[in-house]
Amino acid sequence: MMLERAFGGRRVLVTGGAGFVGSALVRRLIASGARVTVLDDLFTGRRDAIPTGADFIEGSVTDEPLVRDLVKRHTVVFHLAARNIIASTANPRDDFATNIGGTLNVLLAARDSNLERVVYTSSASVYGNPRSIPINEDDRLEPLTPYAVSKLAGEHYCVAFYESYGLSVAVVRYSNVYGPYQRPENPYCGVVSKFLIAANAGQTISVHGDGGQTRDFTFVEDAVDATLLAATHPRAEGEVFNVGTGVETSVNDLAAAIGRASGCAMNVEHIDRRDIDNIRRRVVNIEKIRHMLRWSPQVTLDRGLEKTVRWFEETGLLSPSTPAAEPTVPRGSTGRTARPGK
């Protein structure tokens, strides 16, 4: 594939490369023949998630001398290291140091090095509660959590370094990435793996709120494709791109889809909202990245869940699928489906 061949023999640094999306990116880069270094403090990442062939440095992006030394020895940097939304809400000061200070360290080192590009991974959480659906990249930004504030600050620094210093950067805003290797024992992992494990164990699925809240669930390999394109495509330089599917799915409908894919009964109970549950609807418009980079998601939610279930079974995290009993996901879900331009 042309995309993978573009990285053959290149020295690539991936911060946060022991995490869920980061390790998926590293696997693709290693397969392409890239010479990959992973920098990760293992706060939520796993050492065993890093594939054979990558060099691993245990450390933090808050360590400015370490970051400077690593960046100058590479030609492309994928900056994924960050405190996630739950950890950031619990400790905003640590969020600031890692998500903002760490990003500034990467950009300063990149400015003073002979880098080809920095790709910064942001989040659709920067939009807050949108005024219209689907959400465009130039819509109003209203971060409602410390995590969203820090991710948006990182975006602004990237654009500022592009405009002020001519640093080649690109930004991708991920929307609810899921898929294989998203470990359920990680307390910060996504809802898909948590639902799968609970349902397979015959446990009740806890849904915060009424389950009508919606998200745009993106399969991890699609997100990796978009990230690789952002590093290589000339038109990506200085730009910010939504990475999603353009399809809006409620949490209730997600639970039902997981039940179909896994063969498990999805017995749902609704519990109180959390302090981070302040976004009612989210689905992103992907026309910009589709038009400029010729990227589009290849994996539907149903197909992505099937792939995820298969990985969970192959790794022994799930017992093999059996026909499910009639699920008790509430009927009349408020989830809607929206596609770009509608």
C-alpha positions as CSV (number, residue, x, y, z in Angstrom):
1,M,0.0,0.0,0.0
2,M,1.3,3.4,-0.9
3,L,0.6,4.9,2.5
4,E,2.8,2.3,4.3
5,R,5.6,2.5,1.7
6,A,6.0,6.2,2.5
7,F,7.5,5.3,5.9
8,G,10.0,2.7,4.8
9,G,13.3,3.3,6.5
10,R,12.2,6.6,8.1
11,R,13.0,7.4,11.7
12,V,9.6,8.0,13.5
13,L,8.9,9.0,17.1
14,V,5.6,8.1,18.6
15,T,4.8,9.7,22.0
16,G,2.1,7.7,23.9
17,G,3.0,4.7,21.7
18,A,2.1,2.2,24.4
19,G,-1.5,3.4,24.5
20,F,-4.4,2.0,22.6
21,V,-4.3,4.2,19.5
22,G,-0.6,4.8,19.8
23,S,0.3,1.1,19.8
24,A,-2.0,0.5,16.8
25,L,-0.1,3.2,15.0
26,V,3.3,1.7,15.9
27,R,2.2,-1.7,14.6
28,R,1.4,-0.2,11.2
29,L,4.6,1.8,11.1
30,I,6.8,-1.2,12.0
31,A,5.0,-3.2,9.3
32,S,5.8,-0.5,6.8
33,G,9.5,-0.7,7.6
34,A,9.8,2.5,9.7
35,R,12.4,2.7,12.4
36,V,10.2,3.5,15.4
37,T,10.9,4.9,18.8
38,V,8.1,4.9,21.4
39,L,8.1,7.4,24.3
40,D,5.6,6.6,27.0
41,D,5.4,6.9,30.8
42,L,3.1,3.9,31.1
43,F,0.5,5.9,33.1
44,T,-2.2,4.1,31.1
45,G,-0.1,2.5,28.4
46,R,1.2,-1.1,28.5
47,R,4.7,-2.2,27.8
48,D,3.5,-5.4,26.2
49,A,1.3,-3.4,23.7
50,I,4.4,-2.2,21.9
51,P,5.3,-4.5,19.0
52,T,8.7,-6.2,18.6
53,G,10.9,-4.0,16.5
54,A,10.2,-0.6,18.2
55,D,12.7,1.0,20.5
56,F,11.0,1.9,23.8
57,I,11.9,4.7,26.1
58,E,10.1,4.9,29.4
59,G,9.7,8.6,30.1
60,S,7.4,11.6,29.9
61,V,6.8,14.4,27.4
62,T,7.1,16.7,30.5
63,D,10.9,15.8,30.5
64,E,12.1,18.6,28.2
65,P,15.7,17.5,27.8
66,L,14.6,13.9,27.0
67,V,12.1,15.2,24.5
68,R,14.6,17.4,22.8
69,D,17.1,14.6,22.5
70,L,14.6,12.2,21.0
71,V,13.0,14.6,18.6
72,K,16.3,15.6,17.0
73,R,17.0,12.0,16.1
74,H,13.8,11.5,14.1
75,T,12.2,12.9,11.0
76,V,8.5,12.5,11.8
77,V,6.8,12.8,15.2
78,F,3.3,11.5,16.1
79,H,2.4,13.2,19.3
80,L,-0.3,11.1,21.1
81,A,0.9,11.3,24.7
82,A,-1.8,12.8,26.9
83,R,-3.7,12.4,30.1
84,N,-7.2,11.2,29.2
85,I,-10.5,12.8,30.1
86,I,-11.0,11.0,33.4
87,A,-7.5,11.5,34.7
88,S,-7.6,15.1,33.6
89,T,-10.8,15.9,35.4
90,A,-9.4,14.3,38.6
91,N,-6.1,16.2,38.4
92,P,-6.2,19.3,36.2
93,R,-2.7,20.4,37.2
94,D,-1.2,17.2,35.9
95,D,-3.4,17.5,32.8
96,F,-1.9,21.0,32.2
97,A,1.7,19.8,32.7
98,T,1.3,16.8,30.4
99,N,-1.2,17.8,27.7
100,I,-0.1,21.5,27.4
101,G,3.4,21.6,28.7
102,G,4.3,18.3,27.1
103,T,3.0,19.4,23.7
104,L,5.0,22.6,24.0
105,N,8.1,20.6,24.7
106,V,7.5,18.5,21.6
107,L,6.9,21.6,19.4
108,L,9.9,23.5,20.7
109,A,12.2,20.5,20.0
110,A,10.6,20.1,16.6
111,R,11.1,23.8,15.7
112,D,14.8,23.4,16.4
113,S,15.2,20.1,14.5
114,N,15.1,19.1,10.9
115,L,11.7,17.5,11.1
116,E,9.5,16.7,8.2
117,R,6.2,16.9,10.1
118,V,4.6,16.7,13.6
119,V,1.1,15.1,13.7
120,Y,-0.8,16.1,16.8
121,T,-3.8,14.0,17.9
122,S,-6.6,16.0,19.4
123,S,-10.2,15.1,20.3
124,A,-13.7,16.0,19.2
125,S,-14.3,16.9,22.8
126,V,-13.1,20.4,22.0
127,Y,-16.5,21.1,20.4
128,G,-18.5,20.8,23.6
129,N,-22.2,20.7,22.9
130,P,-22.6,21.6,19.2
131,R,-25.2,24.1,17.9
132,S,-25.7,22.0,14.8
133,I,-25.0,18.4,13.6
134,P,-22.8,17.2,12.0
135,I,-19.9,19.2,13.4
136,N,-17.5,21.0,11.1
137,E,-13.9,21.8,11.9
138,D,-14.6,25.6,11.8
139,D,-17.7,25.4,14.1
140,R,-17.7,27.0,17.5
141,L,-15.3,25.4,20.0
142,E,-16.5,25.2,23.6
143,P,-14.4,22.9,25.8
144,L,-16.3,21.7,28.8
145,T,-13.6,19.7,30.6
146,P,-10.0,20.3,31.6
147,Y,-9.1,17.6,29.0
148,A,-10.9,19.4,26.2
149,V,-9.2,22.7,27.3
150,S,-5.7,21.2,27.2
151,K,-6.3,19.4,23.9
152,L,-7.5,22.6,22.3
153,A,-4.5,24.5,23.7
154,G,-2.3,21.9,22.0
155,E,-4.0,22.5,18.7
156,H,-3.6,26.2,19.1
157,Y,0.1,25.8,19.8
158,C,0.5,23.6,16.7
159,V,-1.1,26.2,14.5
160,A,0.9,29.0,16.1
161,F,4.2,27.1,15.5
162,Y,3.1,26.6,11.9
163,E,2.3,30.3,11.4
164,S,5.2,31.7,13.5
165,Y,8.1,29.4,12.7
166,G,7.0,27.5,9.6
167,L,7.0,24.2,11.4
168,S,5.2,21.5,9.4
169,V,2.3,20.3,11.5
170,A,-1.1,18.6,11.1
171,V,-3.9,18.0,13.6
172,V,-6.4,15.2,13.7
173,R,-9.4,15.3,16.0
174,Y,-10.4,11.8,16.9
175,S,-14.0,10.8,17.7
176,N,-14.5,7.9,20.1
177,V,-12.0,5.4,18.8
178,Y,-12.6,1.7,19.6
179,G,-11.3,-1.7,18.5
180,P,-8.8,-4.5,19.2
181,Y,-6.2,-3.9,21.9
182,Q,-8.4,-1.6,23.9
183,R,-7.9,-3.4,27.2
184,P,-10.9,-3.6,29.5
185,E,-8.7,-3.7,32.7
186,N,-7.6,-0.2,32.0
187,P,-9.9,2.0,34.1
188,Y,-9.7,4.7,31.4
189,C,-10.6,2.5,28.4
190,G,-13.6,3.1,26.2
191,V,-17.2,2.0,26.6
192,V,-17.1,-0.8,23.9
193,S,-14.6,-3.0,25.7
194,K,-16.3,-2.4,29.1
195,F,-19.7,-3.4,27.7
196,L,-18.2,-6.4,26.0
197,I,-16.5,-7.8,29.1
198,A,-19.5,-7.1,31.4
199,A,-22.0,-8.7,29.0
200,N,-19.8,-11.8,28.4
201,A,-19.6,-12.3,32.2
202,G,-23.4,-12.1,32.5
203,Q,-23.2,-8.8,34.3
204,T,-25.6,-5.9,34.0
205,I,-24.4,-3.1,31.7
206,S,-24.3,0.2,33.5
207,V,-25.2,3.2,31.3
208,H,-24.7,6.7,32.6
209,G,-27.9,8.7,32.1
210,D,-30.7,7.6,29.8
211,G,-28.5,6.2,27.1
212,G,-29.8,8.6,24.5
213,Q,-26.5,10.5,24.4
214,T,-24.9,10.0,21.0
215,R,-21.3,9.7,19.7
216,D,-19.5,9.0,16.5
217,F,-17.7,5.7,17.0
218,T,-14.5,5.3,14.9
219,F,-12.7,2.0,14.3
220,V,-9.1,2.2,15.3
221,E,-7.6,1.1,11.9
222,D,-9.5,3.9,10.2
223,A,-8.2,6.4,12.7
224,V,-4.6,5.1,12.1
225,D,-5.1,5.5,8.3
226,A,-6.1,9.1,8.8
227,T,-3.2,9.8,11.1
228,L,-0.7,8.3,8.6
229,L,-2.1,10.4,5.8
230,A,-1.9,13.5,8.0
231,A,1.9,12.8,8.2
232,T,2.5,12.4,4.5
233,H,0.0,14.3,2.4
234,P,1.2,17.8,1.3
235,R,-2.3,19.3,1.7
236,A,-2.4,18.3,5.4
237,E,0.2,20.8,6.4
238,G,-1.2,23.4,8.8
239,E,-4.6,21.9,8.8
240,V,-7.0,20.4,11.3
241,F,-9.2,17.4,10.4
242,N,-12.1,15.6,12.0
243,V,-11.6,11.9,12.1
244,G,-14.9,10.0,12.5
245,T,-17.5,8.3,10.5
246,G,-20.3,10.9,10.1
247,V,-22.7,8.4,11.7
248,E,-24.3,9.3,15.0
249,T,-25.0,6.4,17.4
250,S,-26.7,6.5,20.8
251,V,-25.2,4.5,23.7
252,N,-28.4,2.4,23.8
253,D,-28.0,1.5,20.2
254,L,-24.3,0.8,20.7
255,A,-25.2,-1.7,23.5
256,A,-27.6,-3.4,21.1
257,A,-25.0,-3.6,18.4
258,I,-22.5,-5.1,20.8
259,G,-25.1,-7.7,21.7
260,R,-25.5,-8.6,18.1
261,A,-21.8,-8.8,17.5
262,S,-20.9,-10.8,20.6
263,G,-24.0,-13.0,21.0
264,C,-24.3,-11.8,24.6
265,A,-27.5,-10.6,26.3
266,M,-27.2,-6.9,27.0
267,N,-29.1,-6.3,30.2
268,V,-28.9,-2.6,30.7
269,E,-29.4,-0.5,33.8
270,H,-29.3,3.3,33.8
271,I,-27.3,5.0,36.5
272,D,-26.5,8.6,37.4
273,R,-24.5,10.7,35.0
274,R,-20.8,11.4,35.8
275,D,-19.2,14.8,35.9
276,I,-17.6,14.2,32.5
277,D,-21.0,13.3,30.9
278,N,-21.8,16.8,29.7
279,I,-22.0,16.3,25.9
280,R,-25.5,15.2,24.7
281,R,-24.9,14.7,21.0
282,R,-21.8,14.4,18.8
283,V,-21.2,13.4,15.2
284,V,-18.5,15.0,13.1
285,N,-18.5,16.0,9.5
286,I,-15.7,14.3,7.6
287,E,-16.0,16.1,4.3
288,K,-12.9,18.1,4.7
289,I,-10.6,15.1,5.2
290,R,-12.5,13.2,2.5
291,H,-12.0,16.0,0.0
292,M,-8.4,17.1,0.9
293,L,-6.7,13.9,1.8
294,R,-9.0,11.4,0.0
295,W,-9.6,9.6,3.3
296,S,-12.9,7.9,4.3
297,P,-13.7,5.3,7.0
298,Q,-13.7,1.8,5.7
299,V,-15.2,-0.1,8.6
300,T,-18.8,0.2,9.7
301,L,-19.8,0.0,13.4
302,D,-21.2,-3.5,13.0
303,R,-18.1,-4.7,11.2
304,G,-15.8,-3.0,13.6
305,L,-17.6,-4.6,16.6
306,E,-17.3,-8.0,14.9
307,K,-13.5,-7.5,14.5
308,T,-13.2,-6.3,18.1
309,V,-15.2,-9.3,19.4
310,R,-13.0,-11.7,17.4
311,W,-9.8,-10.1,18.9
312,F,-11.2,-10.4,22.5
313,E,-12.0,-14.0,21.9
314,E,-8.6,-14.8,20.4
315,T,-6.9,-13.3,23.3
316,G,-9.0,-15.1,25.8
317,L,-10.7,-12.0,27.2
318,L,-14.0,-13.3,26.0
319,S,-15.5,-16.8,25.9
320,P,-16.6,-17.9,22.4
321,S,-19.9,-16.4,21.2
322,T,-23.2,-18.2,22.0
323,P,-26.7,-17.2,20.8
324,A,-27.9,-14.3,22.9
325,A,-31.0,-14.1,24.9
326,E,-33.4,-11.3,24.1
327,P,-31.6,-8.2,25.2
328,T,-33.2,-5.7,27.6
329,V,-31.8,-2.6,26.0
330,P,-34.6,0.0,26.3
331,R,-36.8,0.3,23.3
332,G,-37.4,3.6,21.6
333,S,-33.7,4.7,21.8
334,T,-33.2,8.4,21.0
335,G,-30.2,7.7,18.9
336,R,-30.3,9.1,15.4
337,T,-28.2,8.6,12.3
338,A,-26.7,11.6,10.6
339,R,-24.4,11.7,7.6
340,P,-22.3,14.5,6.3
341,G,-24.4,17.2,4.6
342,K,-27.6,16.1,6.3
